Structure formats: C-alpha cells, structure tokens
Amino acid sequence: MDHTPGGTAWNITRNEKNTFWMVPYILAEDDWLTVDYRMMSVFITIQVIFFPVLAIIALPVNTVTIFILSRGKCGLSRVVTCYLVAMAVADILVLILDLILSKIPLMYTPYLVFVLSMPKVCNIQAALIYTVTDCSVWFTVTFTFDRFVAICCQKLKTKYCTGKTAGVVLGTVTAISCLKNIYWYLRLSEIYTWSINPFICKKRDYYLNFTSEVDLFYYFLTPVFPFLLVLVTNVFTVRHVLVTSRTRRRLRVPGNGQSVRDPEMEKRRKSLVLLLIVSGNFILLWAPFTVFSAWDRICDLTNFVLPPESLRELGIILQLLSCCTNTALYAFTQTKFRVQLTNVVKSPLALFVVKKW
C-alpha cells in the first residue's frame, strides 16, 4: 500500500531532485508538513551523510574483526568463534549488497539510469539483500540459542555446543534463507520506482490479490519472530544464571562468613556478558525497524492507523548501524580481543598470522 504523503514535493520530477532535496521540507511552513513528515525529512537527510561514512568505517572494521577472531587468540571457544565470524561475514554482505550497492548509489541519478538499463537488476538485488539480511538476523538467533544451551542445559551442552553442530546450523540457516527469498525475486518487478528515499522495486500487479498475507508472514519470520525469540531466550538465560548464582553462593559460603571464588559461575558470567552484548545490541538497534515492519504489515490487512514514516527511516539507519557495532562492543568488554586489536593496529601484517585450530 502507498504511504507517500501528499504535497508539492512529490510532484517534483526526478531530474529536479538532488541529494539533499528533503532539506527544505524540514523547516518549511506548509500546513501539510506534519511532525512525522518533518522528522522523516531529517532522517533521510542524515542518511545521505551517514551511509557513506558508515560504509567507509564498517567494511574494514568487520574485515579486521573476522581476521582477529579467526586467529583464535581471543580466549573464546571454537563454537563461539564460529558463530561470531559467521555474523561478521553476514554483516559485511549486508553492507556490500544493501548499503554500498543499493542505498548509496541509488541516491544519484547516473547510477539509477545505469541499473535501469540492466534486466532484472532490481528483483535480483532485492532477493540477495533479503537473503543476507535473513542470515545476519538468524545467525544472531542461533548464537543466542547456543549460549542458552551452554549456560542453562548442561546435559545437552556436550552434544549441541560443538563445532560440527555450529557448522550444520549455520549452513542450514544459509540454505533456508536462500530458498525462502526466491519469493522476493518473483514478488518484485525489474523496475525501480522513485517516491521516497530509499528507492524500492515495484510490486507485480498480478500478485496483489494474495501478497498482503504472504508479506505479513515473511516479515513475521524476519525480523519480528527472531526479535521475540532472542528477547525471550535472554530473559530465561539471565533468570537461570541469577537463580543458580544465588544457590551456589549459599552452598559455597564457609563458616567464617567469607565468600570463596567459584570458577564455574565466573565462566558462566563471562558467557552471559558476551551473549548480552551481541543479542542486546541486536534488540536495541532492530527494535524500531521491527515495530514498523509488524505495524505496517498489520495495516495492509486491517484499517489500523498507519505507522509513522519517520520510524521506518530511523529503523533503516539503526538496522545498518547494527552491522558494525559488535566490533566496538567486543573491544570494550573483551580484554583479549582488545589486545589483539591493538596489535593489529600497531602491526597490520599480524592479520596474516592465523592460528591453527
């Protein structure tokens, strides 16, 4: 459905629009310019500057993160390293396909003219973007579940939390994501349409009779369901750690009232910190986009009030930002990772010295 607001802005031809065409509508005094539309104009203007800067920073940062984790010197198990590397690779693909090859170049007319001359470029690109985004999201979910099993399910831990299982899980998620998003190749046309930044592919008219329900299902699978799954899993994990910690503390307190060191609980707390870093970052930065996606798709099926367009633009910014924040969080909270990062900055050739597992 079309959520484009009315007004003179949308009557401007594509050639009359420049990169900062939304700026005049931020402070304009036109009556039809609502607070939501002004906020949307602010976020779109921010994107013009923010997206190139994010690409310049995030791509090398994620690449360095992959090399550091692959060396195996961060004090993390092979299973955890496998999941973190997979998430970093998925984030790089999102940055390349969605940010660098889609949102940034489509802000400029020459690239738009170029891609319009290429057959099927729109729906191919859309299918690839949905696929790598699914991988990025569900890799986070699988990592969260793996840490839940490692912390809360000691009997299942020895069978599930292995490098072989991690490889199978990540491979299965990748395969399902590829198959699942063939739908978007069929769903969308080969043509980009200009209405509001970012550019989008046109919907095929002969799919409109049933696609509202199917779209709702797809947006529930990603990102709504993963978001809820990560949130609930974290709640159970934190609850388990707190209850277990209190129980073990009562059992281990000696007669003189002095507490003793509990290596097992320290190990679990370190695992919990890493889990909350990764999943908490995902929850916070994906929240606006998840809320907008669920709200918008419900509106396709009901007469419910439309979500604010500014929420979508903010969600896009935060969603792409989530592709580069994990490295900073590792550096702040993981001492050995910080040491390795410092060594790489001092001696970039250290990247090529990879530890054999």
C-alpha positions in Angstrom: 0.0 0.0 0.0 1.1 3.6 -0.7 2.1 5.6 2.4 3.5 8.6 0.5 2.2 11.9 1.9 0.6 14.4 -0.3 2.0 17.7 -1.3 4.1 19.5 -3.8 7.3 17.6 -3.0 6.0 14.5 -4.7 5.3 16.4 -8.0 8.9 17.2 -8.5 10.5 15.2 -11.3 13.5 13.0 -10.7 15.9 15.3 -12.5 14.9 18.3 -10.4 15.8 16.4 -7.2 19.3 16.4 -5.8 20.9 14.5 -2.9 19.6 16.9 -0.3 16.2 17.5 -1.8 14.5 16.8 1.6 16.2 19.7 3.4 13.7 22.5 2.5 10.8 20.5 4.0 12.4 20.2 7.5 11.6 23.8 8.4 9.1 24.8 5.7 5.8 26.4 6.9 3.4 24.4 4.7 0.3 23.2 6.5 0.5 19.7 5.1 4.0 19.1 6.5 3.3 17.1 9.7 5.7 16.5 12.5 6.1 12.9 11.2 7.0 14.1 7.7 9.5 16.7 9.1 11.2 14.0 11.2 11.3 11.7 8.2 13.0 14.5 6.2 15.6 14.8 9.0 16.4 11.1 8.9 16.6 11.0 5.1 18.9 13.9 5.1 21.0 12.2 7.8 21.2 9.1 5.7 22.8 11.0 2.8 25.8 11.7 5.0 25.6 8.8 7.4 25.5 5.9 4.8 28.8 6.7 3.1 30.6 7.3 6.4 29.2 4.0 7.8 30.4 2.2 4.7 33.9 3.6 5.0 34.2 2.6 8.6 32.1 -0.6 8.9 33.6 -2.6 6.0 37.3 -2.5 7.1 36.3 -2.8 10.8 34.3 -6.0 10.2 37.1 -7.4 8.0 39.6 -6.9 10.8 37.2 -8.5 13.2 36.9 -11.6 11.1 40.7 -11.9 10.9 41.2 -11.3 14.6 38.5 -13.9 15.6 39.8 -16.4 13.1 43.3 -16.4 14.7 41.8 -18.0 17.8 43.6 -15.8 20.3 40.7 -14.1 21.9 40.1 -16.7 24.6 36.8 -17.8 23.0 35.8 -21.4 22.3 35.8 -22.7 18.7 32.0 -22.8 18.7 31.6 -19.2 19.8 34.3 -18.0 17.3 32.4 -19.9 14.5 29.2 -18.0 15.3 30.8 -14.6 15.7 32.8 -15.0 12.4 29.6 -16.0 10.6 27.8 -13.0 11.9 30.6 -10.7 10.9 30.6 -12.2 7.4 26.9 -11.8 7.1 27.2 -8.2 8.3 29.8 -7.5 5.6 27.5 -8.9 2.9 24.6 -6.7 4.1 26.9 -3.7 4.0 28.0 -4.5 0.4 24.7 -5.5 -1.1 22.3 -3.3 0.8 24.4 -0.2 1.7 27.2 0.1 -0.9 25.4 -1.4 -3.9 21.9 -0.2 -3.2 21.2 2.7 -0.9 24.3 4.8 -1.5 24.5 4.7 -5.4 20.7 4.9 -5.8 20.9 8.4 -4.3 22.5 9.6 -7.5 20.9 9.8 -11.0 23.7 8.3 -13.2 23.6 5.0 -11.3 19.8 4.9 -11.5 20.0 5.3 -15.3 22.6 2.6 -15.4 20.8 0.0 -13.4 17.5 0.6 -15.2 19.2 -0.5 -18.4 20.1 -3.8 -16.8 17.4 -6.5 -16.9 16.1 -8.0 -13.7 18.6 -6.0 -11.6 16.0 -4.8 -9.2 14.5 -8.1 -8.1 17.8 -9.9 -8.2 19.3 -7.3 -5.9 16.2 -7.4 -3.6 16.3 -11.2 -3.3 20.1 -11.0 -2.4 19.5 -8.3 0.2 16.7 -10.2 1.9 18.8 -13.3 1.9 21.9 -11.8 3.5 19.7 -9.9 6.0 18.0 -13.1 7.0 21.4 -14.7 7.5 22.6 -11.8 9.6 19.5 -11.9 11.8 19.2 -15.7 12.2 22.9 -16.2 12.9 22.3 -13.9 15.9 19.4 -16.1 16.9 21.4 -19.3 16.6 24.2 -17.9 18.6 21.8 -16.8 21.3 20.3 -20.3 21.4 23.7 -21.9 21.5 24.7 -19.8 24.5 21.4 -20.6 26.2 22.1 -24.3 25.9 25.7 -23.8 27.1 24.7 -21.9 30.2 21.3 -23.5 31.1 21.4 -27.0 29.7 24.5 -28.8 30.9 23.4 -32.3 29.8 22.6 -31.1 26.2 25.7 -28.9 26.1 28.2 -31.6 25.3 26.2 -32.8 22.3 24.9 -29.5 20.9 27.7 -27.0 21.6 30.3 -28.4 19.2 32.0 -27.0 16.1 30.3 -29.6 13.9 26.8 -28.7 15.1 27.6 -25.0 14.6 28.6 -25.6 11.1 25.5 -27.6 10.4 23.2 -25.0 11.9 24.9 -22.1 10.1 24.8 -24.0 6.8 21.1 -24.9 7.3 20.2 -21.3 8.0 22.0 -20.1 4.9 20.3 -22.7 2.7 16.8 -21.9 4.0 17.4 -18.2 3.7 18.4 -18.6 0.0 15.3 -20.8 -0.8 12.9 -18.6 1.3 13.8 -15.4 -0.5 13.3 -16.7 -4.0 9.8 -15.3 -3.3 11.1 -11.7 -3.5 12.6 -12.4 -6.9 9.1 -13.4 -8.1 7.2 -10.8 -6.0 9.0 -7.7 -7.2 9.4 -6.3 -10.7 12.5 -5.4 -12.6 11.8 -1.7 -12.3 12.8 0.8 -9.5 10.3 3.4 -8.6 11.0 6.8 -7.3 8.8 8.1 -4.5 10.9 8.4 -1.4 14.4 7.5 -0.3 15.4 4.7 -0.4 14.4 3.5 -3.8 12.2 0.4 -4.0 11.2 -2.2 -6.5 7.7 -2.0 -7.9 5.3 -4.8 -6.9 4.0 -7.0 -9.6 0.3 -6.2 -10.1 -0.8 -9.8 -10.6 0.5 -10.8 -7.2 -1.6 -8.2 -5.3 -4.5 -10.4 -4.7 -2.7 -12.5 -2.1 0.6 -10.9 -1.2 -0.6 -8.9 1.8 -1.0 -12.1 3.8 2.3 -13.6 2.4 4.2 -10.4 3.1 2.9 -10.4 6.7 4.2 -14.0 7.1 7.6 -13.1 5.6 8.0 -10.1 7.8 7.0 -12.1 10.8 9.7 -14.6 10.1 12.2 -11.8 9.7 12.6 -9.7 11.8 9.6 -10.0 14.2 9.9 -13.6 15.2 13.7 -13.6 15.6 13.4 -10.4 17.7 10.9 -12.0 20.1 12.9 -15.3 20.2 16.2 -13.5 21.1 14.4 -11.4 23.8 12.7 -14.4 25.4 15.8 -16.6 25.3 17.8 -13.9 27.0 15.2 -13.5 29.7 15.3 -17.2 30.5 19.2 -17.3 30.4 19.6 -14.3 32.8 17.0 -15.8 35.1 18.8 -19.1 35.2 22.2 -17.5 35.9 20.7 -15.4 38.7 19.0 -18.3 40.4 22.0 -20.7 40.0 24.4 -18.0 41.3 22.3 -17.5 44.5 22.1 -21.2 45.1 25.8 -21.9 44.6 26.7 -18.9 46.7 24.7 -20.2 49.7 26.3 -23.7 49.3 29.8 -22.4 49.0 29.9 -19.8 51.8 32.4 -21.1 54.5 31.8 -21.0 58.2 33.7 -17.7 58.8 31.3 -15.8 56.5 33.9 -15.2 53.8 32.9 -15.9 50.2 35.0 -18.2 48.0 35.8 -18.0 44.3 33.5 -20.0 42.1 35.3 -20.7 38.7 32.2 -22.3 37.1 30.0 -19.2 37.8 32.7 -16.9 36.6 32.8 -18.8 33.4 29.0 -18.6 33.0 29.0 -14.9 33.8 31.6 -14.3 31.0 29.5 -16.3 28.6 26.4 -14.3 29.7 28.2 -11.0 29.2 29.1 -11.9 25.6 25.6 -13.1 25.0 24.0 -9.9 26.2 26.5 -7.8 24.2 25.6 -9.5 20.9 21.8 -10.1 21.5 21.3 -6.8 23.4 22.9 -4.9 20.5 20.5 -6.7 18.1 17.4 -6.0 20.2 18.1 -2.3 20.7 19.1 -1.5 17.1 16.5 -3.6 15.4 13.6 -2.5 17.6 12.4 0.5 15.5 12.5 -1.5 12.2 10.8 -4.5 13.8 8.0 -2.4 15.3 7.5 -0.6 11.9 7.5 -3.8 9.9 4.9 -5.5 12.1 2.8 -2.4 12.3 2.9 -1.7 8.6 2.0 -5.3 7.6 -0.9 -5.3 10.0 -2.2 -2.2 8.3 -2.2 -4.0 5.0 -4.8 -6.3 6.4 -6.8 -4.0 8.7 -7.9 -0.4 9.0 -5.4 0.2 11.8 -3.7 3.6 11.9 -0.6 3.8 9.7 2.8 3.8 11.4 5.0 7.0 11.3 7.2 7.1 8.2 9.9 8.6 10.4 10.0 5.3 12.3 10.9 3.4 9.2 13.7 5.8 8.3 15.1 5.7 11.8 14.8 1.9 11.7 16.8 1.7 8.5 19.6 3.8 10.0 19.8 1.7 13.2 19.5 -1.6 11.3 22.5 -0.8 9.1 24.4 0.6 12.1 24.0 -2.8 13.8 26.3 -4.3 11.2 29.4 -2.6 12.7 28.7 -2.1 16.4 29.7 -5.6 17.6 33.4 -4.9 17.0 33.3 -1.8 19.2 31.4 -3.8 21.9 34.0 -6.7 21.8 36.8 -4.1 22.1 35.2 -2.5 25.2 34.3 -5.8 27.0 36.7 -8.5 25.8 40.2 -7.9 27.1 42.0 -10.4 24.8 40.1 -9.1 21.8 41.2 -5.6 22.7 44.8 -6.7 22.9 44.6 -8.4 19.5 43.0 -5.3 18.0 45.8 -3.1 19.4 48.4 -5.5 18.0 46.8 -5.3 14.6 46.7 -1.5 14.6 50.4 -1.5 15.5 51.3 -4.2 13.0 48.8 -4.9 10.3 50.9 -7.8 9.0 49.8 -9.7 12.1 46.5 -10.3 10.4 48.1 -12.8 8.1 49.4 -14.9 11.0 46.5 -17.3 11.6 46.5 -19.7 14.5 45.8 -23.4 13.5 43.0 -24.9 15.5 
